[in-house]
């Protein structure tokens, strides 16, 4: 019995090995690579089989048992490993990084061989779109995806195209690592036709709407996956004078959305979107655009997101209940909600994180330029701002009012976590605070201010406590002082959703979800879910080998079919994108213990990244090993391997 199988799973494994399959007219001496004795999950969801896989000219050439090693130029021993198609990351913002580092090493090392870009209405497919003082890429990405402006400026300088066709074509000219599929980003489409200023200040004219339809139709002909939009209320522009305005897609009417999505619907492509959180009835109205019964033909829809929020743990049930109705025979829809395979842990640099864009007061702070310390300090000392901040901080958390009642019932107006005991220092200004909750520090501060000098555990902590206002009134005053004293110089994380990974596996396996809400490449100092697919596999492993097989399907062939892509398969003739995983290492690995905050020369900036060393033993893209035994090979980023995926 194969070493990767546990007792009681032999019945799942036992089946006759298939006969060796070969491509027609295969030269038996021309296999480039042979992978031997791995337990193969082919992505179809059936039982895994111990097999050999042969690769020739970048494609699967043969599958079977005991294939002759003498006929291969390279032999990889797969004994004790799981072999599966390369994994898909269906929600990334790697549009920017891919042109600076085409190998995309931070996703490849975790077994990802296909990424989808152009999500959330943002992207670079129309080129830089700079005009006068307008710089839409920087304006849109800075706050929505929490990427510093100097990093974005570097990305914009790498853009050499000016239309959607040239964008897909340019991937053939760079040493691409993973395959790339792209959505037409609606915010950028509006900017292309209307200009940035008009796209956030007025409705489009009939001729402008017609031009948007024309450009969208052209992009569908070119092979784009569909169109992406966004409705999250805390997605703001970053450049003056528009820092109080949201990104262009949010100024579109229902009529505009319906009209543009008709183009996507007629081509059988996908609408990627996020909910309109502040108007939940309106959000469900928009989601009804998936319905073939109401709009003539089903619109495939991929929406954010099915997670278990700590402040609204049952909210995902409403989304999935809606999906069941929408996908029923009554409405003939096809909508799924993207799920995250781990706890939704977000880091904050002081108050700077995607979380605090939800509060109007803290979004004012975030809107200040990255290095504008004095500007933020002036706000923090402004009595009117302080009053607004205190009202935001306490909203739904105290008093006899409707907001507090709704929060207690799990239906809060605000989803940002403001409980100090949930905030854990990871980059503390005082060494003794590292790894503690902000509540731990607050409690000691209170004791210190009551005269218990020994509450301070060091001279450094005593000095820090002495600088706080006396008396410390409440946790809002505590946060105000932390921001005044340290600005962005203190880091902490919060589990916003999927705390302790409770209820995550059922969400990943739900018929109306799809794993992959990873946001890879975005929020470079705040989040790192490059390894989200691996965590999905680990949760499946903890259940059964049959569940692993189902999860492999959900991470490979299932999203490939939904988005119309010819990847995610180990069929004869398929592109040889392959991952080998060590199941023992997977079982011992903890993703949360392997986040690293490192300086990347690429960005000239720090980035939060994931590490899963030892879990993925080999990654092959188009038959070429790009990651093996804990390191990248010279091939990654040196020559073209992946390709621009064009929807079928």
C-alpha positions in Angstrom: 0.0 0.0 0.0 1.2 3.5 -0.9 2.9 5.3 2.0 0.5 8.3 1.8 -2.5 6.2 2.5 -3.9 5.8 6.0 -5.6 2.7 7.5 -9.2 2.5 6.5 -8.6 4.2 3.1 -7.4 1.2 1.2 -10.8 0.7 -0.3 -10.8 4.2 -1.7 -7.4 3.6 -3.3 -7.9 0.1 -4.6 -8.8 0.0 -8.3 -7.1 -1.5 -11.3 -4.3 0.5 -12.8 -5.3 1.8 -16.2 -3.3 0.7 -19.2 -0.5 3.0 -20.3 -1.9 5.8 -22.4 0.2 7.5 -25.0 -0.1 10.4 -27.4 -0.4 9.3 -31.1 2.9 9.0 -32.8 4.8 9.5 -29.6 8.6 8.9 -29.9 9.1 6.5 -27.0 12.7 7.8 -26.5 11.7 11.4 -26.3 10.1 11.9 -22.9 11.6 15.0 -21.3 10.5 14.1 -17.8 9.1 11.1 -16.0 7.5 11.4 -12.5 7.4 8.0 -10.9 5.2 6.3 -8.2 3.3 9.4 -7.0 -0.3 9.2 -5.8 -2.1 11.0 -8.6 -5.2 13.2 -8.0 -6.2 14.0 -11.6 -8.5 16.8 -10.7 -11.7 15.0 -11.7 -12.7 14.2 -8.1 -12.3 10.4 -8.4 -10.1 8.1 -6.3 -6.4 8.8 -6.5 -4.1 6.2 -8.1 -0.4 5.4 -7.8 0.9 6.2 -11.3 3.7 7.4 -13.4 3.4 10.6 -15.5 5.5 11.2 -18.6 5.9 14.6 -20.2 7.0 15.5 -23.7 7.3 19.0 -25.3 5.5 20.5 -22.3 2.5 18.2 -22.4 1.3 15.1 -20.7 2.5 12.3 -22.9 1.7 9.1 -21.0 0.1 7.9 -17.7 0.4 4.5 -16.3 2.2 2.1 -14.1 5.9 1.2 -14.2 6.7 3.4 -17.3 10.3 2.8 -18.4 12.7 5.3 -16.9 15.3 4.8 -19.6 13.0 6.6 -22.0 13.1 9.9 -20.0 15.7 12.6 -20.0 14.8 13.5 -16.4 13.3 11.3 -13.7 11.5 12.7 -10.6 10.8 10.3 -7.8 7.2 10.8 -6.5 7.1 8.0 -4.0 5.2 9.2 -0.9 4.0 12.4 -2.7 0.7 13.6 -4.0 0.7 14.6 -7.6 -2.0 16.9 -9.0 -2.6 19.5 -11.7 -1.2 23.0 -11.0 -3.5 25.0 -8.7 -5.6 28.0 -9.8 -5.7 31.2 -7.8 -9.0 32.7 -9.0 -8.7 36.1 -7.1 -5.4 37.9 -7.4 -4.2 41.5 -7.9 -0.9 40.4 -9.5 -1.6 42.6 -12.5 1.1 45.0 -11.3 3.8 42.6 -10.1 3.7 40.4 -13.2 5.4 43.0 -15.3 8.1 43.6 -12.7 8.8 39.9 -11.9 7.0 37.7 -14.5 7.9 34.5 -12.8 5.6 35.5 -9.9 7.7 33.4 -7.4 5.5 34.2 -4.3 2.6 32.2 -5.8 4.6 29.5 -7.7 6.3 28.3 -4.5 2.9 27.3 -3.1 1.9 25.2 -6.2 0.0 27.9 -8.1 0.4 27.7 -11.9 -2.5 29.8 -13.0 -3.6 33.2 -11.8 -6.6 35.4 -12.7 -6.1 39.2 -12.7 -8.2 42.2 -13.4 -10.4 41.6 -10.4 -12.6 44.1 -8.4 -12.8 46.4 -11.4 -9.1 47.2 -11.3 -6.3 46.3 -13.7 -3.8 47.4 -16.3 -5.4 46.0 -19.5 -6.0 49.5 -21.0 -2.4 50.6 -20.4 -1.3 53.4 -18.0 -4.3 55.6 -18.9 -2.3 58.6 -17.6 -3.6 62.0 -18.9 -2.3 65.3 -17.5 -2.3 64.9 -13.7 -4.6 61.8 -13.9 -2.9 58.5 -12.9 -5.8 56.1 -12.6 -3.7 53.0 -11.7 -2.1 54.7 -8.8 -5.3 56.5 -7.8 -7.4 53.3 -7.8 -4.9 50.7 -6.4 -3.3 52.7 -3.6 -6.1 52.5 -1.1 -8.3 49.7 -2.5 -5.4 47.2 -2.5 -3.2 49.0 0.1 -0.1 49.3 -2.1 2.1 52.3 -1.5 2.3 54.9 -4.3 6.1 54.5 -4.9 5.5 50.8 -5.5 2.6 51.6 -7.9 4.6 54.2 -9.8 7.3 51.6 -10.5 4.6 49.3 -11.8 3.1 51.9 -14.1 6.5 52.6 -15.6 6.6 49.0 -16.8 3.3 49.3 -18.8 4.1 49.4 -22.5 0.7 48.8 -24.1 -2.5 50.9 -24.6 -5.3 48.5 -25.4 -6.7 45.2 -24.3 -5.4 43.2 -27.3 -1.9 44.3 -26.8 -2.1 43.6 -23.1 -2.8 39.9 -23.7 -0.3 39.8 -26.5 2.5 41.2 -24.4 2.5 38.1 -22.2 4.2 36.3 -25.1 7.1 38.7 -24.9 8.0 38.3 -21.2 9.3 35.2 -19.3 5.9 34.5 -17.7 5.9 31.9 -14.9 2.2 31.0 -14.2 -0.5 31.2 -16.8 -2.5 34.4 -16.7 -6.2 34.9 -17.3 -7.7 38.4 -17.2 -11.0 40.2 -16.6 -11.9 43.5 -18.2 -11.9 45.9 -15.2 -15.0 48.1 -15.2 -13.4 51.0 -13.4 -10.6 51.2 -16.0 -13.2 50.7 -18.8 -15.1 53.8 -17.5 -11.8 55.8 -17.3 -10.9 54.7 -20.8 -14.1 56.0 -22.3 -15.0 58.9 -20.0 -11.7 60.0 -18.3 -11.2 59.7 -14.6 -12.8 63.0 -13.6 -16.0 62.4 -15.5 -16.2 58.7 -14.5 -16.7 59.8 -10.9 -18.9 62.8 -11.4 -21.6 62.1 -14.0 -23.5 59.5 -16.0 -22.1 58.3 -19.3 -23.7 59.6 -22.5 -25.4 57.2 -24.9 -22.3 57.3 -27.2 -20.0 56.6 -24.2 -22.1 53.6 -23.2 -22.0 52.4 -26.8 -18.2 52.8 -26.8 -17.9 50.8 -23.5 -20.0 48.1 -25.1 -17.8 48.1 -28.1 -14.5 47.9 -26.2 -16.0 45.2 -23.9 -17.1 43.2 -26.9 -13.7 43.4 -28.5 -12.1 42.2 -25.3 -14.4 39.2 -25.2 -13.3 38.4 -28.8 -9.7 38.6 -27.6 -10.3 36.0 -24.9 -11.0 37.9 -21.7 -12.7 35.9 -19.0 -15.5 38.5 -18.5 -15.8 41.8 -16.6 -15.2 42.7 -13.0 -17.0 45.3 -10.9 -17.0 46.3 -7.2 -19.4 47.5 -4.6 -17.5 47.6 -1.4 -18.2 51.0 0.4 -14.6 51.5 1.6 -12.9 51.5 -1.8 -11.7 55.1 -2.2 -9.5 56.9 -4.6 -6.1 58.1 -3.3 -5.1 61.2 -5.2 -6.3 64.7 -4.4 -8.8 66.2 -4.9 -10.8 63.0 -5.0 -9.8 61.2 -1.8 -13.4 61.3 -0.6 -14.6 59.7 -3.9 -15.0 55.9 -4.5 -13.6 54.1 -7.5 -15.3 54.6 -10.9 -17.3 51.4 -11.0 -19.3 52.4 -8.0 -20.8 55.4 -9.9 -22.4 53.1 -12.5 -26.2 52.8 -12.6 -28.0 49.4 -12.6 -28.9 50.2 -16.2 -25.3 50.6 -17.2 -24.4 47.3 -15.4 -27.2 45.4 -17.0 -26.2 46.7 -20.5 -22.5 45.9 -20.2 -23.1 42.5 -18.6 -25.4 41.6 -21.5 -22.2 41.5 -23.6 -20.6 39.2 -21.0 -23.8 37.1 -20.7 -24.1 36.6 -24.5 -20.5 35.3 -24.7 -21.0 32.8 -21.8 -18.3 34.6 -19.8 -18.0 35.5 -16.1 -19.0 38.5 -14.0 -16.7 38.9 -11.0 -18.0 41.2 -8.4 -18.3 42.2 -4.7 -21.5 43.0 -2.8 -22.9 46.4 -2.1 -22.5 46.0 1.6 -24.2 49.3 2.7 -27.4 48.5 0.7 -27.9 44.8 1.2 -31.3 44.7 -0.6 -29.6 46.5 -3.5 -26.8 44.0 -3.4 -29.2 41.1 -3.9 -31.0 43.0 -6.7 -27.6 43.2 -8.5 -26.8 39.6 -7.9 -30.1 38.7 -9.6 -28.4 39.6 -12.8 -27.1 36.0 -12.8 -30.7 34.8 -13.6 -31.4 33.3 -17.0 -35.1 33.4 -16.2 -35.1 37.1 -15.7 -32.6 38.2 -18.3 -32.8 35.6 -21.0 -29.6 33.7 -20.5 -27.7 32.7 -17.4 -24.8 34.9 -16.4 -21.9 33.1 -14.7 -21.1 35.1 -11.6 -18.2 34.8 -9.1 -18.8 37.0 -6.1 -17.0 37.8 -2.8 -17.2 36.2 -0.4 -18.3 33.3 1.8 -16.4 33.7 5.1 -17.5 33.4 8.7 -17.1 37.0 10.1 -16.4 37.1 13.8 -18.9 40.0 14.2 -21.5 38.4 11.8 -20.9 34.7 11.9 -24.2 33.8 10.2 -23.9 36.3 7.3 -22.6 33.8 4.9 -25.8 31.8 5.3 -27.8 34.6 3.7 -25.4 34.7 0.7 -25.5 31.0 0.2 -29.2 30.8 0.7 -29.6 33.5 -2.0 -27.3 31.5 -4.2 -29.4 28.4 -3.8 -32.5 30.3 -4.9 -30.7 32.1 -7.7 -29.2 28.8 -9.0 -32.5 27.0 -8.8 -34.7 26.0 -11.8 -36.9 28.9 -10.9 -34.3 31.6 -11.6 -31.7 29.6 -13.7 -28.7 31.4 -12.3 -25.1 30.4 -11.9 -23.5 32.3 -9.0 -20.9 31.2 -6.5 -19.2 33.0 -3.6 -15.5 32.8 -3.3 -14.3 31.1 -0.1 -11.0 31.6 1.9 -9.2 28.4 3.0 -7.8 29.8 6.3 -8.6 32.4 9.0 -9.0 35.9 7.5 -6.1 37.5 9.3 -5.3 41.2 8.5 -2.4 43.2 9.8 -2.5 47.0 10.4 0.3 49.5 10.3 -1.1 51.8 13.0 -4.6 52.5 11.6 -3.5 51.9 8.0 -5.2 48.7 6.7 -8.2 47.8 4.6 -10.2 47.3 7.8 -10.3 50.9 8.9 -11.3 52.3 5.5 -14.8 51.3 6.6 -14.9 54.0 9.3 -15.3 57.5 7.9 -12.9 59.0 10.5 -10.1 56.6 10.0 -10.4 56.7 6.3 -9.5 60.4 6.6 -6.3 59.4 8.2 -5.6 56.7 5.6 -6.2 59.2 2.8 -3.2 61.3 3.9 -0.1 60.7 1.9 2.0 57.7 3.2 4.7 60.0 4.6 2.4 62.8 5.9 3.0 62.1 9.6 2.3 65.7 10.5 -1.0 65.7 8.6 -2.2 62.7 10.4 -1.1 64.2 13.8 -3.0 67.4 13.1 -6.2 65.4 12.5 -5.6 63.3 15.6 -5.5 66.5 17.7 -8.5 68.2 16.0 -11.4 68.1 18.5 -14.0 67.6 15.7 -12.1 64.7 14.3 -11.7 63.2 17.8 -15.5 63.4 18.3 -16.1 61.7 14.9 -13.5 59.0 15.7 -15.0 58.3 19.1 -18.5 58.0 17.6 -17.2 55.6 14.9 -15.2 53.6 17.4 -18.1 53.0 19.7 -20.8 52.6 17.1 -22.7 49.4 17.8 -20.5 48.6 20.8 -22.3 50.4 23.6 -25.5 52.2 24.7 -29.1 51.3 24.3 -29.7 51.9 20.6 -30.6 50.0 17.4 -26.9 49.8 16.3 -25.9 48.0 19.5 -28.9 45.7 19.3 -28.1 44.8 15.7 -24.5 44.1 16.6 -25.5 41.8 19.5 -27.8 39.9 17.0 -24.9 39.4 14.6 -26.1 41.9 12.1 -23.8 44.9 12.7 -23.7 48.0 10.7 -19.9 47.9 10.8 -17.7 44.8 10.3 -14.4 46.3 11.3 -13.2 44.7 14.6 -12.7 47.3 17.3 -12.2 45.0 20.3 -8.7 45.4 21.8 -8.6 41.8 23.0 -8.8 40.6 19.3 -5.9 42.9 18.3 -2.5 41.2 18.7 0.8 43.1 18.5 3.2 41.9 15.8 5.6 44.7 15.5 5.2 46.4 18.9 6.9 49.7 19.8 7.6 48.3 23.3 9.3 44.9 23.3 7.2 43.6 26.2 4.0 44.1 24.2 5.0 41.8 21.3 2.6 38.9 20.9 0.2 40.4 23.5 -3.3 41.8 22.8 -3.8 45.5 22.9 -6.3 44.7 25.7 -3.5 43.2 27.8 -1.5 46.4 27.5 -4.6 48.5 28.2 -5.3 46.6 31.4 -1.8 47.0 32.7 -1.9 50.7 31.8 -5.1 51.1 33.9 -3.3 49.4 36.9 -0.3 51.6 36.4 -2.4 54.8 36.4 -4.1 53.6 39.6 -0.7 53.7 41.3 0.5 50.1 40.8 4.0 51.0 39.5 4.9 47.3 39.3 2.4 46.9 36.5 5.0 48.3 34.2 7.5 45.4 33.5 10.4 47.5 32.3 11.7 51.0 32.2 10.7 51.2 28.5 7.1 50.2 29.3 7.1 52.6 32.3 8.1 55.4 30.0 5.5 54.5 27.5 2.7 54.3 30.1 3.8 57.7 31.6 3.1 59.3 28.2 -0.6 58.2 28.0 -3.3 60.7 29.0 -4.4 60.5 32.7 -6.8 59.0 33.4 -7.2 56.8 30.3 -10.9 57.1 29.7 -11.6 54.2 27.4 -10.2 52.1 24.6 -11.0 54.9 22.0 -8.6 57.2 24.0 -6.1 54.4 24.1 -6.1 54.1 20.3 -5.9 57.8 19.8 -2.8 58.0 21.9 -1.2 55.0 20.1 -1.7 56.7 16.8 -0.4 60.1 18.0 2.6 58.5 19.7 3.6 55.9 17.1 1.7 56.8 13.8 2.3 53.7 11.6 5.1 52.4 13.9 3.0 49.7 15.6 1.7 46.6 13.9 -1.1 44.3 15.0 -3.2 41.6 13.4 -6.9 40.8 13.8 -8.8 37.7 12.7 -11.7 39.3 10.9 -13.3 36.1 9.8 -12.9 32.3 9.9 -11.4 32.6 13.4 -9.6 29.4 14.4 -10.7 28.1 11.0 -14.1 27.3 12.4 -16.6 26.3 9.7 -14.1 26.8 6.9 -14.1 23.3 5.4 -17.9 23.2 5.0 -17.7 26.6 3.2 -15.0 25.4 0.9 -17.0 22.3 0.0 -20.4 24.1 -0.3 -22.0 23.7 -3.8 -22.5 27.4 -4.1 -18.9 28.4 -3.2 -15.5 28.2 -4.9 -12.2 28.2 -3.0 -9.8 31.0 -3.9 -10.5 34.3 -2.2 -6.8 34.8 -1.7 -6.2 38.4 -2.9 -2.6 37.4 -3.8 -0.5 40.4 -4.7 -2.7 43.0 -2.9 -2.5 44.6 0.5 1.2 44.0 0.5 1.7 44.9 4.2 -1.6 43.7 5.4 -2.4 40.2 4.1 -0.6 37.1 2.8 -2.8 34.3 1.4 -0.6 33.1 -1.4 -0.8 29.7 0.3 -4.6 29.7 0.7 -5.0 26.8 -1.7 -2.5 24.6 0.4 -4.5 25.4 3.5 -7.7 24.2 1.7 -5.9 20.9 1.0 -4.7 20.6 4.6 -8.3 21.0 5.9 -9.4 18.4 3.4 -6.6 16.1 4.5 -7.8 16.3 8.1 -11.1 14.9 7.0 -10.3 12.1 4.5 -8.5 11.2 1.3 -11.8 11.4 -0.5 -12.2 15.0 0.6 -8.7 15.7 -0.6 -9.7 14.4 -4.0 -12.8 16.7 -4.0 -10.7 19.6 -2.9 -8.2 19.0 -5.7 -11.0 19.2 -8.2 -12.3 22.4 -6.6 -8.8 24.0 -7.0 -8.2 22.8 -10.5 -10.6 21.4 -13.1 -13.7 23.0 -11.5 -12.6 26.6 -11.7 -11.0 26.0 -15.1 -14.3 24.8 -16.5 -16.2 27.7 -14.8 -13.9 30.4 -16.3 -13.5 28.6 -19.6 -9.8 27.8 -19.4 -7.9 24.8 -20.8 -5.8 24.1 -17.6 -6.3 22.1 -14.4 -6.1 18.7 -16.1 -3.8 15.7 -16.4 -5.4 14.3 -19.5 -3.1 13.1 -22.3 -2.1 16.2 -24.4 -2.9 18.7 -21.6 -0.2 21.3 -20.8 2.0 19.8 -18.1 1.3 22.1 -15.1 2.0 19.8 -12.2 2.4 20.0 -8.4 3.9 17.5 -6.1 3.0 17.8 -2.4 4.5 16.0 0.6 1.4 15.0 2.6 3.3 14.4 5.8 4.8 18.0 5.7 1.3 19.3 4.8 -0.1 17.7 8.0 2.5 19.3 10.2 2.5 22.8 8.5 0.8 25.8 10.1 0.2 28.7 7.7 -0.2 31.3 10.5 3.2 30.4 11.9 4.8 31.0 8.5 4.0 34.6 7.6 7.0 36.7 7.1 7.4 40.5 6.8 10.3 40.9 4.4 12.0 43.6 2.4 11.6 42.9 -1.4 14.0 44.6 -3.7 11.4 44.3 -6.4 9.2 46.8 -4.6 11.9 48.6 -2.6 9.4 48.0 0.2 8.5 45.5 2.8 5.8 42.9 2.0 4.0 40.3 4.1 4.5 36.9 2.4 3.7 33.2 3.1 6.1 30.3 3.5 5.2 26.6 3.1 8.7 25.2 2.9 8.7 21.5 2.6 5.1 21.1 1.7 5.4 21.6 -2.0 8.3 19.5 -3.3 8.0 20.2 -7.0 6.2 22.6 -9.3 6.3 22.2 -13.1 4.9 24.7 -15.6 4.6 23.5 -19.2 6.7 20.5 -18.2 9.6 22.6 -16.9 10.5 22.3 -13.2 10.4 25.8 -11.7 10.4 24.8 -8.0 12.1 21.8 -6.5 13.3 20.7 -3.1 12.9 24.1 -1.5 14.2 26.4 -4.2 13.4 28.0 -7.6 15.1 26.7 -10.6 16.9 29.0 -13.1 14.1 28.5 -15.6 11.6 30.6 -13.6 11.5 34.1 -14.8 14.2 33.4 -17.4 12.1 32.2 -20.3 8.4 32.0 -21.2 6.6 29.1 -19.6 3.0 30.1 -18.8 0.8 31.8 -21.3 -2.1 34.3 -21.6 -5.2 32.2 -21.2 -8.0 33.1 -23.5 -11.5 32.0 -22.6 -13.0 29.4 -24.8 
